[in-house]
């Protein structure tokens, strides 16, 4: 499967609404993923919060602040690298 098809499948995912484990989401799902065939590092977050859901960009919340702090880079550099 190529990366474009994979990204399309991720964006269409509705498992958390149609087949939830526990309570369904209180809002429509919005899977957040940035894929690149040139990436040298894979960072996976679990269950993004409402800030990430609203922005549609990964790690735009306190977990992102901690991640960038651990990596020693600021938000501008981080966002430049994932776009």
PDB file with SEQRES, HELIX, SHEET and CRYST1 records, atoms N, CA, C and O in Angstrom:
SEQRES   1 A   83  UNK UNK UNK UNK UNK UNK UNK UNK UNK UNK UNK UNK UNK          
SEQRES   2 A   83  UNK UNK UNK UNK UNK UNK UNK UNK UNK UNK UNK UNK UNK          
SEQRES   3 A   83  UNK UNK UNK UNK UNK UNK UNK UNK UNK UNK UNK UNK UNK          
SEQRES   4 A   83  UNK UNK UNK UNK UNK UNK UNK UNK UNK UNK UNK UNK UNK          
SEQRES   5 A   83  UNK UNK UNK UNK UNK UNK UNK UNK UNK UNK UNK UNK UNK          
SEQRES   6 A   83  UNK UNK UNK UNK UNK UNK UNK UNK UNK UNK UNK UNK UNK          
SEQRES   7 A   83  UNK UNK UNK UNK UNK                                          
HELIX    1 AA1 UNK A    3  UNK A   12  1                                  10    
HELIX    2 AA2 UNK A   15  UNK A   18  1                                   4    
HELIX    3 AA3 UNK A   50  UNK A   55  1                                   6    
HELIX    4 AA4 UNK A   62  UNK A   71  1                                  10    
HELIX    5 AA5 UNK A   75  UNK A   82  1                                   8    
CRYST1    1.000    1.000    1.000  90.00  90.00  90.00 P 1           1          
ATOM      1  N   UNK A   1       0.857  -1.182   0.000  1.00  0.00           N  
ATOM      2  CA  UNK A   1       0.000   0.000   0.000  1.00  0.00           C  
ATOM      3  C   UNK A   1       0.896   1.236   0.000  1.00  0.00           C  
ATOM      4  O   UNK A   1       1.884   1.298   0.732  1.00  0.00           O  
ATOM      5  N   UNK A   2       0.545   2.206  -0.818  1.00  0.00           N  
ATOM      6  CA  UNK A   2       1.358   3.415  -0.819  1.00  0.00           C  
ATOM      7  C   UNK A   2       0.906   4.370   0.285  1.00  0.00           C  
ATOM      8  O   UNK A   2      -0.170   4.208   0.860  1.00  0.00           O  
ATOM      9  N   UNK A   3       1.726   5.345   0.563  1.00  0.00           N  
ATOM     10  CA  UNK A   3       1.505   6.248   1.695  1.00  0.00           C  
ATOM     11  C   UNK A   3       0.260   7.116   1.515  1.00  0.00           C  
ATOM     12  O   UNK A   3      -0.397   7.462   2.496  1.00  0.00           O  
ATOM     13  N   UNK A   4      -0.067   7.467   0.283  1.00  0.00           N  
ATOM     14  CA  UNK A   4      -1.259   8.282   0.025  1.00  0.00           C  
ATOM     15  C   UNK A   4      -2.520   7.486   0.361  1.00  0.00           C  
ATOM     16  O   UNK A   4      -3.430   8.002   1.009  1.00  0.00           O  
ATOM     17  N   UNK A   5      -2.571   6.242  -0.077  1.00  0.00           N  
ATOM     18  CA  UNK A   5      -3.732   5.399   0.218  1.00  0.00           C  
ATOM     19  C   UNK A   5      -3.851   5.148   1.723  1.00  0.00           C  
ATOM     20  O   UNK A   5      -4.953   5.161   2.272  1.00  0.00           O  
ATOM     21  N   UNK A   6      -2.729   4.921   2.378  1.00  0.00           N  
ATOM     22  CA  UNK A   6      -2.738   4.724   3.825  1.00  0.00           C  
ATOM     23  C   UNK A   6      -3.299   5.951   4.537  1.00  0.00           C  
ATOM     24  O   UNK A   6      -4.130   5.820   5.436  1.00  0.00           O  
ATOM     25  N   UNK A   7      -2.853   7.136   4.141  1.00  0.00           N  
ATOM     26  CA  UNK A   7      -3.337   8.372   4.768  1.00  0.00           C  
ATOM     27  C   UNK A   7      -4.831   8.553   4.544  1.00  0.00           C  
ATOM     28  O   UNK A   7      -5.540   8.993   5.450  1.00  0.00           O  
ATOM     29  N   UNK A   8      -5.315   8.226   3.365  1.00  0.00           N  
ATOM     30  CA  UNK A   8      -6.751   8.311   3.091  1.00  0.00           C  
ATOM     31  C   UNK A   8      -7.540   7.355   3.983  1.00  0.00           C  
ATOM     32  O   UNK A   8      -8.602   7.716   4.491  1.00  0.00           O  
ATOM     33  N   UNK A   9      -7.032   6.148   4.175  1.00  0.00           N  
ATOM     34  CA  UNK A   9      -7.709   5.187   5.049  1.00  0.00           C  
ATOM     35  C   UNK A   9      -7.730   5.682   6.491  1.00  0.00           C  
ATOM     36  O   UNK A   9      -8.741   5.543   7.179  1.00  0.00           O  
ATOM     37  N   UNK A  10      -6.640   6.248   6.946  1.00  0.00           N  
ATOM     38  CA  UNK A  10      -6.580   6.782   8.310  1.00  0.00           C  
ATOM     39  C   UNK A  10      -7.625   7.887   8.484  1.00  0.00           C  
ATOM     40  O   UNK A  10      -8.359   7.901   9.472  1.00  0.00           O  
ATOM     41  N   UNK A  11      -7.690   8.810   7.525  1.00  0.00           N  
ATOM     42  CA  UNK A  11      -8.635   9.934   7.623  1.00  0.00           C  
ATOM     43  C   UNK A  11     -10.091   9.480   7.623  1.00  0.00           C  
ATOM     44  O   UNK A  11     -10.950  10.160   8.184  1.00  0.00           O  
ATOM     45  N   UNK A  12     -10.378   8.339   7.002  1.00  0.00           N  
ATOM     46  CA  UNK A  12     -11.749   7.832   6.924  1.00  0.00           C  
ATOM     47  C   UNK A  12     -12.148   6.976   8.129  1.00  0.00           C  
ATOM     48  O   UNK A  12     -13.306   6.573   8.238  1.00  0.00           O  
ATOM     49  N   UNK A  13     -11.221   6.698   9.018  1.00  0.00           N  
ATOM     50  CA  UNK A  13     -11.486   5.789  10.132  1.00  0.00           C  
ATOM     51  C   UNK A  13     -12.624   6.300  11.022  1.00  0.00           C  
ATOM     52  O   UNK A  13     -12.639   7.465  11.418  1.00  0.00           O  
ATOM     53  N   UNK A  14     -13.583   5.407  11.334  1.00  0.00           N  
ATOM     54  CA  UNK A  14     -14.720   5.756  12.192  1.00  0.00           C  
ATOM     55  C   UNK A  14     -14.969   4.680  13.251  1.00  0.00           C  
ATOM     56  O   UNK A  14     -16.051   4.628  13.836  1.00  0.00           O  
ATOM     57  N   UNK A  15     -13.996   3.841  13.494  1.00  0.00           N  
ATOM     58  CA  UNK A  15     -14.156   2.737  14.436  1.00  0.00           C  
ATOM     59  C   UNK A  15     -14.604   3.239  15.804  1.00  0.00           C  
ATOM     60  O   UNK A  15     -15.451   2.614  16.443  1.00  0.00           O  
ATOM     61  N   UNK A  16     -14.054   4.350  16.259  1.00  0.00           N  
ATOM     62  CA  UNK A  16     -14.387   4.844  17.599  1.00  0.00           C  
ATOM     63  C   UNK A  16     -15.837   5.328  17.710  1.00  0.00           C  
ATOM     64  O   UNK A  16     -16.339   5.533  18.815  1.00  0.00           O  
ATOM     65  N   UNK A  17     -16.503   5.509  16.579  1.00  0.00           N  
ATOM     66  CA  UNK A  17     -17.919   5.891  16.579  1.00  0.00           C  
ATOM     67  C   UNK A  17     -18.800   4.676  16.279  1.00  0.00           C  
ATOM     68  O   UNK A  17     -19.815   4.454  16.939  1.00  0.00           O  
ATOM     69  N   UNK A  18     -18.399   3.900  15.279  1.00  0.00           N  
ATOM     70  CA  UNK A  18     -19.239   2.798  14.822  1.00  0.00           C  
ATOM     71  C   UNK A  18     -19.065   1.518  15.630  1.00  0.00           C  
ATOM     72  O   UNK A  18     -19.997   0.719  15.721  1.00  0.00           O  
ATOM     73  N   UNK A  19     -17.905   1.311  16.208  1.00  0.00           N  
ATOM     74  CA  UNK A  19     -17.638   0.105  16.996  1.00  0.00           C  
ATOM     75  C   UNK A  19     -16.812   0.464  18.243  1.00  0.00           C  
ATOM     76  O   UNK A  19     -15.735  -0.095  18.450  1.00  0.00           O  
ATOM     77  N   UNK A  20     -17.304   1.381  19.061  1.00  0.00           N  
ATOM     78  CA  UNK A  20     -16.489   1.843  20.197  1.00  0.00           C  
ATOM     79  C   UNK A  20     -16.279   0.759  21.254  1.00  0.00           C  
ATOM     80  O   UNK A  20     -17.119  -0.118  21.453  1.00  0.00           O  
ATOM     81  N   UNK A  21     -15.159   0.848  21.906  1.00  0.00           N  
ATOM     82  CA  UNK A  21     -14.900   0.053  23.106  1.00  0.00           C  
ATOM     83  C   UNK A  21     -15.193   1.011  24.253  1.00  0.00           C  
ATOM     84  O   UNK A  21     -14.432   1.951  24.484  1.00  0.00           O  
ATOM     85  N   UNK A  22     -16.258   0.788  24.954  1.00  0.00           N  
ATOM     86  CA  UNK A  22     -16.685   1.748  25.974  1.00  0.00           C  
ATOM     87  C   UNK A  22     -17.572   2.806  25.346  1.00  0.00           C  
ATOM     88  O   UNK A  22     -18.288   2.542  24.379  1.00  0.00           O  
ATOM     89  N   UNK A  23     -17.519   3.995  25.899  1.00  0.00           N  
ATOM     90  CA  UNK A  23     -18.365   5.094  25.424  1.00  0.00           C  
ATOM     91  C   UNK A  23     -17.871   5.626  24.082  1.00  0.00           C  
ATOM     92  O   UNK A  23     -16.665   5.763  23.875  1.00  0.00           O  
ATOM     93  N   UNK A  24     -18.797   5.927  23.168  1.00  0.00           N  
ATOM     94  CA  UNK A  24     -18.368   6.517  21.897  1.00  0.00           C  
ATOM     95  C   UNK A  24     -17.873   7.946  22.103  1.00  0.00           C  
ATOM     96  O   UNK A  24     -18.139   8.566  23.132  1.00  0.00           O  
ATOM     97  N   UNK A  25     -17.160   8.451  21.122  1.00  0.00           N  
ATOM     98  CA  UNK A  25     -16.674   9.830  21.191  1.00  0.00           C  
ATOM     99  C   UNK A  25     -17.841  10.809  21.294  1.00  0.00           C  
ATOM    100  O   UNK A  25     -18.911  10.548  20.746  1.00  0.00           O  
ATOM    101  N   UNK A  26     -17.652  11.923  21.985  1.00  0.00           N  
ATOM    102  CA  UNK A  26     -18.706  12.939  22.067  1.00  0.00           C  
ATOM    103  C   UNK A  26     -18.734  13.849  20.836  1.00  0.00           C  
ATOM    104  O   UNK A  26     -19.525  14.791  20.780  1.00  0.00           O  
ATOM    105  N   UNK A  27     -17.879  13.575  19.857  1.00  0.00           N  
ATOM    106  CA  UNK A  27     -17.789  14.396  18.654  1.00  0.00           C  
ATOM    107  C   UNK A  27     -17.427  13.490  17.474  1.00  0.00           C  
ATOM    108  O   UNK A  27     -17.109  12.315  17.653  1.00  0.00           O  
ATOM    109  N   UNK A  28     -17.479  14.040  16.300  1.00  0.00           N  
ATOM    110  CA  UNK A  28     -17.079  13.277  15.113  1.00  0.00           C  
ATOM    111  C   UNK A  28     -15.582  12.971  15.185  1.00  0.00           C  
ATOM    112  O   UNK A  28     -14.812  13.802  15.668  1.00  0.00           O  
ATOM    113  N   UNK A  29     -15.161  11.813  14.723  1.00  0.00           N  
ATOM    114  CA  UNK A  29     -13.740  11.496  14.742  1.00  0.00           C  
ATOM    115  C   UNK A  29     -12.969  12.372  13.760  1.00  0.00           C  
ATOM    116  O   UNK A  29     -13.489  12.779  12.722  1.00  0.00           O  
ATOM    117  N   UNK A  30     -11.739  12.645  14.109  1.00  0.00           N  
ATOM    118  CA  UNK A  30     -10.836  13.402  13.236  1.00  0.00           C  
ATOM    119  C   UNK A  30      -9.433  12.844  13.436  1.00  0.00           C  
ATOM    120  O   UNK A  30      -8.625  13.442  14.146  1.00  0.00           O  
ATOM    121  N   UNK A  31      -9.137  11.705  12.817  1.00  0.00           N  
ATOM    122  CA  UNK A  31      -7.798  11.153  12.965  1.00  0.00           C  
ATOM    123  C   UNK A  31      -6.750  12.170  12.508  1.00  0.00           C  
ATOM    124  O   UNK A  31      -6.883  12.782  11.448  1.00  0.00           O  
ATOM    125  N   UNK A  32      -5.732  12.335  13.304  1.00  0.00           N  
ATOM    126  CA  UNK A  32      -4.674  13.303  13.018  1.00  0.00           C  
ATOM    127  C   UNK A  32      -3.401  12.524  12.712  1.00  0.00           C  
ATOM    128  O   UNK A  32      -2.872  11.811  13.564  1.00  0.00           O  
ATOM    129  N   UNK A  33      -2.923  12.672  11.488  1.00  0.00           N  
ATOM    130  CA  UNK A  33      -1.702  11.975  11.083  1.00  0.00           C  
ATOM    131  C   UNK A  33      -0.968  12.801  10.034  1.00  0.00           C  
ATOM    132  O   UNK A  33      -1.582  13.416   9.162  1.00  0.00           O  
ATOM    133  N   UNK A  34       0.333  12.803  10.137  1.00  0.00           N  
ATOM    134  CA  UNK A  34       1.187  13.413   9.130  1.00  0.00           C  
ATOM    135  C   UNK A  34       2.120  12.309   8.655  1.00  0.00           C  
ATOM    136  O   UNK A  34       2.902  11.771   9.439  1.00  0.00           O  
ATOM    137  N   UNK A  35       2.040  11.976   7.387  1.00  0.00           N  
ATOM    138  CA  UNK A  35       2.829  10.876   6.847  1.00  0.00           C  
ATOM    139  C   UNK A  35       3.822  11.407   5.819  1.00  0.00           C  
ATOM    140  O   UNK A  35       3.528  12.338   5.069  1.00  0.00           O  
ATOM    141  N   UNK A  36       4.992  10.798   5.803  1.00  0.00           N  
ATOM    142  CA  UNK A  36       6.006  11.156   4.822  1.00  0.00           C  
ATOM    143  C   UNK A  36       6.863   9.944   4.526  1.00  0.00           C  
ATOM    144  O   UNK A  36       7.309   9.247   5.438  1.00  0.00           O  
ATOM    145  N   UNK A  37       7.089   9.700   3.261  1.00  0.00           N  
ATOM    146  CA  UNK A  37       7.968   8.594   2.885  1.00  0.00           C  
ATOM    147  C   UNK A  37       9.435   8.947   3.132  1.00  0.00           C  
ATOM    148  O   UNK A  37      10.306   8.082   3.031  1.00  0.00           O  
ATOM    149  N   UNK A  38       9.713  10.205   3.451  1.00  0.00           N  
ATOM    150  CA  UNK A  38      11.086  10.656   3.706  1.00  0.00           C  
ATOM    151  C   UNK A  38      11.402  10.758   5.194  1.00  0.00           C  
ATOM    152  O   UNK A  38      12.529  11.089   5.564  1.00  0.00           O  
ATOM    153  N   UNK A  39      10.427  10.480   6.044  1.00  0.00           N  
ATOM    154  CA  UNK A  39      10.614  10.628   7.494  1.00  0.00           C  
ATOM    155  C   UNK A  39      11.715   9.705   8.004  1.00  0.00           C  
ATOM    156  O   UNK A  39      11.843   8.561   7.568  1.00  0.00           O  
ATOM    157  N   UNK A  40      12.493  10.223   8.926  1.00  0.00           N  
ATOM    158  CA  UNK A  40      13.548   9.434   9.561  1.00  0.00           C  
ATOM    159  C   UNK A  40      13.173   9.063  10.990  1.00  0.00           C  
ATOM    160  O   UNK A  40      13.890   8.320  11.660  1.00  0.00           O  
ATOM    161  N   UNK A  41      12.047   9.586  11.444  1.00  0.00           N  
ATOM    162  CA  UNK A  41      11.604   9.364  12.815  1.00  0.00           C  
ATOM    163  C   UNK A  41      10.088   9.204  12.820  1.00  0.00           C  
ATOM    164  O   UNK A  41       9.373   9.939  12.138  1.00  0.00           O  
ATOM    165  N   UNK A  42       9.611   8.245  13.591  1.00  0.00           N  
ATOM    166  CA  UNK A  42       8.173   8.018  13.728  1.00  0.00           C  
ATOM    167  C   UNK A  42       7.773   8.365  15.153  1.00  0.00           C  
ATOM    168  O   UNK A  42       8.309   7.811  16.112  1.00  0.00           O  
ATOM    169  N   UNK A  43       6.829   9.284  15.281  1.00  0.00           N  
ATOM    170  CA  UNK A  43       6.313   9.668  16.591  1.00  0.00           C  
ATOM    171  C   UNK A  43       4.825   9.362  16.583  1.00  0.00           C  
ATOM    172  O   UNK A  43       4.088   9.828  15.714  1.00  0.00           O  
ATOM    173  N   UNK A  44       4.393   8.576  17.554  1.00  0.00           N  
ATOM    174  CA  UNK A  44       2.987   8.200  17.646  1.00  0.00           C  
ATOM    175  C   UNK A  44       2.440   8.674  18.983  1.00  0.00           C  
ATOM    176  O   UNK A  44       3.021   8.404  20.034  1.00  0.00           O  
ATOM    177  N   UNK A  45       1.326   9.378  18.933  1.00  0.00           N  
ATOM    178  CA  UNK A  45       0.633   9.783  20.142  1.00  0.00           C  
ATOM    179  C   UNK A  45      -0.668   9.011  20.251  1.00  0.00           C  
ATOM    180  O   UNK A  45      -1.197   8.515  19.256  1.00  0.00           O  
ATOM    181  N   UNK A  46      -1.164   8.919  21.440  1.00  0.00           N  
ATOM    182  CA  UNK A  46      -2.403   8.174  21.653  1.00  0.00           C  
ATOM    183  C   UNK A  46      -3.502   9.116  22.106  1.00  0.00           C  
ATOM    184  O   UNK A  46      -3.276   9.997  22.935  1.00  0.00           O  
ATOM    185  N   UNK A  47      -4.682   8.926  21.564  1.00  0.00           N  
ATOM    186  CA  UNK A  47      -5.882   9.652  21.989  1.00  0.00           C  
ATOM    187  C   UNK A  47      -5.652  11.152  22.103  1.00  0.00           C  
ATOM    188  O   UNK A  47      -5.619  11.688  23.211  1.00  0.00           O  
ATOM    189  N   UNK A  48      -5.491  11.838  20.976  1.00  0.00           N  
ATOM    190  CA  UNK A  48      -5.292  13.284  21.045  1.00  0.00           C  
ATOM    191  C   UNK A  48      -6.470  13.977  21.713  1.00  0.00           C  
ATOM    192  O   UNK A  48      -7.618  13.553  21.575  1.00  0.00           O  
ATOM    193  N   UNK A  49      -6.175  15.032  22.428  1.00  0.00           N  
ATOM    194  CA  UNK A  49      -7.203  15.773  23.148  1.00  0.00           C  
ATOM    195  C   UNK A  49      -7.955  16.747  22.261  1.00  0.00           C  
ATOM    196  O   UNK A  49      -7.809  16.742  21.039  1.00  0.00           O  
ATOM    197  N   UNK A  50      -8.753  17.575  22.892  1.00  0.00           N  
ATOM    198  CA  UNK A  50      -9.627  18.490  22.148  1.00  0.00           C  
ATOM    199  C   UNK A  50      -8.851  19.560  21.391  1.00  0.00           C  
ATOM    200  O   UNK A  50      -9.294  20.001  20.330  1.00  0.00           O  
ATOM    201  N   UNK A  51      -7.704  19.987  21.911  1.00  0.00           N  
ATOM    202  CA  UNK A  51      -6.906  21.001  21.186  1.00  0.00           C  
ATOM    203  C   UNK A  51      -6.399  20.444  19.853  1.00  0.00           C  
ATOM    204  O   UNK A  51      -6.477  21.112  18.822  1.00  0.00           O  
ATOM    205  N   UNK A  52      -5.883  19.225  19.884  1.00  0.00           N  
ATOM    206  CA  UNK A  52      -5.402  18.586  18.653  1.00  0.00           C  
ATOM    207  C   UNK A  52      -6.584  18.307  17.728  1.00  0.00           C  
ATOM    208  O   UNK A  52      -6.481  18.507  16.517  1.00  0.00           O  
ATOM    209  N   UNK A  53      -7.685  17.857  18.274  1.00  0.00           N  
ATOM    210  CA  UNK A  53      -8.880  17.611  17.466  1.00  0.00           C  
ATOM    211  C   UNK A  53      -9.295  18.894  16.747  1.00  0.00           C  
ATOM    212  O   UNK A  53      -9.635  18.862  15.564  1.00  0.00           O  
ATOM    213  N   UNK A  54      -9.267  20.006  17.448  1.00  0.00           N  
ATOM    214  CA  UNK A  54      -9.678  21.285  16.857  1.00  0.00           C  
ATOM    215  C   UNK A  54      -8.684  21.771  15.804  1.00  0.00           C  
ATOM    216  O   UNK A  54      -9.084  22.260  14.748  1.00  0.00           O  
ATOM    217  N   UNK A  55      -7.389  21.638  16.091  1.00  0.00           N  
ATOM    218  CA  UNK A  55      -6.377  22.163  15.165  1.00  0.00           C  
ATOM    219  C   UNK A  55      -6.140  21.240  13.976  1.00  0.00           C  
ATOM    220  O   UNK A  55      -5.799  21.704  12.887  1.00  0.00           O  
ATOM    221  N   UNK A  56      -6.321  19.935  14.178  1.00  0.00           N  
ATOM    222  CA  UNK A  56      -6.025  18.980  13.116  1.00  0.00           C  
ATOM    223  C   UNK A  56      -4.542  18.746  12.925  1.00  0.00           C  
ATOM    224  O   UNK A  56      -4.126  18.080  11.977  1.00  0.00           O  
ATOM    225  N   UNK A  57      -3.741  19.297  13.830  1.00  0.00           N  
ATOM    226  CA  UNK A  57      -2.285  19.137  13.762  1.00  0.00           C  
ATOM    227  C   UNK A  57      -1.812  18.399  15.012  1.00  0.00           C  
ATOM    228  O   UNK A  57      -2.276  18.685  16.115  1.00  0.00           O  
ATOM    229  N   UNK A  58      -0.898  17.459  14.844  1.00  0.00           N  
ATOM    230  CA  UNK A  58      -0.456  16.673  15.996  1.00  0.00           C  
ATOM    231  C   UNK A  58       0.343  17.493  17.004  1.00  0.00           C  
ATOM    232  O   UNK A  58       1.080  18.412  16.647  1.00  0.00           O  
ATOM    233  N   UNK A  59       0.176  17.135  18.252  1.00  0.00           N  
ATOM    234  CA  UNK A  59       0.971  17.672  19.365  1.00  0.00           C  
ATOM    235  C   UNK A  59       0.842  19.183  19.534  1.00  0.00           C  
ATOM    236  O   UNK A  59       1.819  19.850  19.872  1.00  0.00           O  
ATOM    237  N   UNK A  60      -0.351  19.730  19.303  1.00  0.00           N  
ATOM    238  CA  UNK A  60      -0.601  21.151  19.553  1.00  0.00           C  
ATOM    239  C   UNK A  60      -1.316  21.292  20.897  1.00  0.00           C  
ATOM    240  O   UNK A  60      -2.365  21.928  21.004  1.00  0.00           O  
ATOM    241  N   UNK A  61      -0.721  20.687  21.904  1.00  0.00           N  
ATOM    242  CA  UNK A  61      -1.294  20.669  23.246  1.00  0.00           C  
ATOM    243  C   UNK A  61      -0.146  20.488  24.251  1.00  0.00           C  
ATOM    244  O   UNK A  61       1.013  20.425  23.841  1.00  0.00           O  
ATOM    245  N   UNK A  62      -0.441  20.403  25.546  1.00  0.00           N  
ATOM    246  CA  UNK A  62       0.635  20.252  26.530  1.00  0.00           C  
ATOM    247  C   UNK A  62       1.538  19.031  26.294  1.00  0.00           C  
ATOM    248  O   UNK A  62       2.726  19.074  26.612  1.00  0.00           O  
ATOM    249  N   UNK A  63       0.984  17.947  25.740  1.00  0.00           N  
ATOM    250  CA  UNK A  63       1.850  16.798  25.449  1.00  0.00           C  
ATOM    251  C   UNK A  63       2.883  17.167  24.388  1.00  0.00           C  
ATOM    252  O   UNK A  63       4.021  16.701  24.435  1.00  0.00           O  
ATOM    253  N   UNK A  64       2.487  17.996  23.441  1.00  0.00           N  
ATOM    254  CA  UNK A  64       3.424  18.481  22.424  1.00  0.00           C  
ATOM    255  C   UNK A  64       4.494  19.370  23.027  1.00  0.00           C  
ATOM    256  O   UNK A  64       5.657  19.314  22.627  1.00  0.00           O  
ATOM    257  N   UNK A  65       4.098  20.194  23.995  1.00  0.00           N  
ATOM    258  CA  UNK A  65       5.088  21.033  24.692  1.00  0.00           C  
ATOM    259  C   UNK A  65       6.143  20.157  25.352  1.00  0.00           C  
ATOM    260  O   UNK A  65       7.339  20.429  25.240  1.00  0.00           O  
ATOM    261  N   UNK A  66       5.703  19.107  26.041  1.00  0.00           N  
ATOM    262  CA  UNK A  66       6.642  18.195  26.712  1.00  0.00           C  
ATOM    263  C   UNK A  66       7.519  17.456  25.702  1.00  0.00           C  
ATOM    264  O   UNK A  66       8.724  17.304  25.906  1.00  0.00           O  
ATOM    265  N   UNK A  67       6.907  17.001  24.619  1.00  0.00           N  
ATOM    266  CA  UNK A  67       7.659  16.292  23.591  1.00  0.00           C  
ATOM    267  C   UNK A  67       8.751  17.186  23.005  1.00  0.00           C  
ATOM    268  O   UNK A  67       9.906  16.774  22.901  1.00  0.00           O  
ATOM    269  N   UNK A  68       8.386  18.404  22.624  1.00  0.00           N  
ATOM    270  CA  UNK A  68       9.367  19.322  22.041  1.00  0.00           C  
ATOM    271  C   UNK A  68      10.447  19.688  23.042  1.00  0.00           C  
ATOM    272  O   UNK A  68      11.611  19.841  22.673  1.00  0.00           O  
ATOM    273  N   UNK A  69      10.070  19.830  24.305  1.00  0.00           N  
ATOM    274  CA  UNK A  69      11.051  20.113  25.347  1.00  0.00           C  
ATOM    275  C   UNK A  69      12.062  18.963  25.453  1.00  0.00           C  
ATOM    276  O   UNK A  69      13.266  19.196  25.556  1.00  0.00           O  
ATOM    277  N   UNK A  70      11.566  17.737  25.427  1.00  0.00           N  
ATOM    278  CA  UNK A  70      12.455  16.561  25.479  1.00  0.00           C  
ATOM    279  C   UNK A  70      13.365  16.490  24.260  1.00  0.00           C  
ATOM    280  O   UNK A  70      14.514  16.058  24.351  1.00  0.00           O  
ATOM    281  N   UNK A  71      12.832  16.921  23.114  1.00  0.00           N  
ATOM    282  CA  UNK A  71      13.616  16.884  21.876  1.00  0.00           C  
ATOM    283  C   UNK A  71      14.561  18.075  21.755  1.00  0.00           C  
ATOM    284  O   UNK A  71      15.476  18.074  20.931  1.00  0.00           O  
ATOM    285  N   UNK A  72      14.329  19.099  22.592  1.00  0.00           N  
ATOM    286  CA  UNK A  72      15.177  20.286  22.550  1.00  0.00           C  
ATOM    287  C   UNK A  72      14.924  21.180  21.352  1.00  0.00           C  
ATOM    288  O   UNK A  72      15.837  21.852  20.872  1.00  0.00           O  
ATOM    289  N   UNK A  73      13.672  21.194  20.858  1.00  0.00           N  
ATOM    290  CA  UNK A  73      13.331  22.068  19.735  1.00  0.00           C  
ATOM    291  C   UNK A  73      12.070  22.854  20.061  1.00  0.00           C  
ATOM    292  O   UNK A  73      11.265  22.444  20.896  1.00  0.00           O  
ATOM    293  N   UNK A  74      11.912  23.988  19.390  1.00  0.00           N  
ATOM    294  CA  UNK A  74      10.718  24.795  19.652  1.00  0.00           C  
ATOM    295  C   UNK A  74       9.592  24.407  18.685  1.00  0.00           C  
ATOM    296  O   UNK A  74       9.780  23.606  17.770  1.00  0.00           O  
ATOM    297  N   UNK A  75       8.426  24.998  18.917  1.00  0.00           N  
ATOM    298  CA  UNK A  75       7.243  24.634  18.136  1.00  0.00           C  
ATOM    299  C   UNK A  75       7.414  24.945  16.656  1.00  0.00           C  
ATOM    300  O   UNK A  75       6.985  24.165  15.806  1.00  0.00           O  
ATOM    301  N   UNK A  76       8.040  26.085  16.337  1.00  0.00           N  
ATOM    302  CA  UNK A  76       8.217  26.460  14.927  1.00  0.00           C  
ATOM    303  C   UNK A  76       9.058  25.427  14.181  1.00  0.00           C  
ATOM    304  O   UNK A  76       8.721  25.049  13.059  1.00  0.00           O  
ATOM    305  N   UNK A  77      10.127  24.979  14.780  1.00  0.00           N  
ATOM    306  CA  UNK A  77      10.990  23.965  14.149  1.00  0.00           C  
ATOM    307  C   UNK A  77      10.242  22.649  14.014  1.00  0.00           C  
ATOM    308  O   UNK A  77      10.288  22.005  12.967  1.00  0.00           O  
ATOM    309  N   UNK A  78       9.549  22.250  15.083  1.00  0.00           N  
ATOM    310  CA  UNK A  78       8.795  20.998  15.062  1.00  0.00           C  
ATOM    311  C   UNK A  78       7.765  21.004  13.944  1.00  0.00           C  
ATOM    312  O   UNK A  78       7.681  20.052  13.169  1.00  0.00           O  
ATOM    313  N   UNK A  79       6.980  22.076  13.855  1.00  0.00           N  
ATOM    314  CA  UNK A  79       5.923  22.148  12.846  1.00  0.00           C  
ATOM    315  C   UNK A  79       6.492  22.214  11.439  1.00  0.00           C  
ATOM    316  O   UNK A  79       5.886  21.685  10.507  1.00  0.00           O  
ATOM    317  N   UNK A  80       7.642  22.850  11.266  1.00  0.00           N  
ATOM    318  CA  UNK A  80       8.297  22.887   9.969  1.00  0.00           C  
ATOM    319  C   UNK A  80       8.687  21.495   9.518  1.00  0.00           C  
ATOM    320  O   UNK A  80       8.618  21.173   8.332  1.00  0.00           O  
ATOM    321  N   UNK A  81       9.099  20.671  10.472  1.00  0.00           N  
ATOM    322  CA  UNK A  81       9.555  19.321  10.151  1.00  0.00           C  
ATOM    323  C   UNK A  81       8.414  18.362   9.838  1.00  0.00           C  
ATOM    324  O   UNK A  81       8.626  17.375   9.135  1.00  0.00           O  
ATOM    325  N   UNK A  82       7.206  18.626  10.343  1.00  0.00           N  
ATOM    326  CA  UNK A  82       6.110  17.683  10.096  1.00  0.00           C  
ATOM    327  C   UNK A  82       5.240  18.090   8.923  1.00  0.00           C  
ATOM    328  O   UNK A  82       4.345  17.340   8.535  1.00  0.00           O  
ATOM    329  N   UNK A  83       5.475  19.235   8.360  1.00  0.00           N  
ATOM    330  CA  UNK A  83       4.649  19.682   7.217  1.00  0.00           C  
ATOM    331  C   UNK A  83       5.334  19.413   5.918  1.00  0.00           C  
ATOM    332  O   UNK A  83       4.790  19.721   4.857  1.00  0.00           O  
TER     333      UNK A  83                                                      
END                                                                             
